[in-house]
Amino acid sequence: MNKIFFAASLLALAGLSACDRPTVVNVPATPVAVPGPAGPAGPTGATGDTGNTGSTGSTGYTGATGNTGATGKTGEGTTIIIATPASAPGG
């Protein structure tokens, strides 16, 4: 009985392994667009014209000159001598 059971299982195994299932591939009906990397930035506009330079202000007035002082008196030829303090005795 064991030999018959063993032979039947080998036949079943061979029969099942002989079945070939076809691979199903799903093809989309319409192609799908995949976005690519971003392109370079668009061209930049032209630089505008430089504006006009503003007018400069008027120069301020010069202040009045003060009166000149009187000339000092001339010296009488006196010589001033400044004496240094004397040192302490025993020092």
Secondary structure as GFF3:
##gff-version 3
##sequence-region A 1 91
A	DSSP	alpha_helix	2	17	.	.	.	ID=ss1
###
